[in-house]
Amino acid sequence: MFGSKLAGREPWLKAAKLDPATMKKSPLPFVISFIAELVMAYIMALVVGAMTGGEPTLLADLVIGFVLWLGFVATTLSVNHRYENFGWDLTLIDSGHWLGVLLIIGAVIGWFGAAAS
């Protein structure tokens, strides 16, 4: 059904205990992801603006992205995945993904600026 479109995603599928043969095609997860990441970027811009007095720098924003990831994302995924009986492999894959997202958001905010609170 998905064929080569899943190339490179096998470790995540295995860690998440998903079978591509039984997965439904739907754009909904992508729409939700897009909206959620826009909200995340907006909130991070507010945090960065408050912490830097509206004068963000690339380094400061990368550090803020890392700290937010460590304090909220990595910890939340670690707890949730333990209760859901997933292995640490899924936690590492998902945590790495979200670390990348927050660092990219931080870099973009550092490059373009953030509103002062």
C-alpha positions, 0 to 999 in steps of 0.5 A: 500500500505504501511501498517505497514511500516508507523508505527510511521510516522503518525504525520509527514504524517498528518502534511505534509497533505500527504495521504499514499494511493496516495503516489508513491514508489520511491527511489529518495528521499532517494538518494537525501537525502543521497547526500544532507546529505553528502554535509551537513557533508562536509560543516560542517566539513569545518566550524568546521575546520575553527572555531576550527583551525583543532582541533575540540572537541565534545562539540565545534562541538555539539555547532556549529551543534546547531548554524548552525541548529538554524541560518539556518535550523530552520529559513528556515523551519519556513519561508517556512512552513508559506508560504506553509500554514503548521502548526507548528507541521510540523515545529517542526517535521522537525526541530527536525529531522534536529537538530538531523542530525546536532548534529550527524554530529557534534558528528562524526566530533568531534570524527574523526576530521575535516580538517583545512582550 
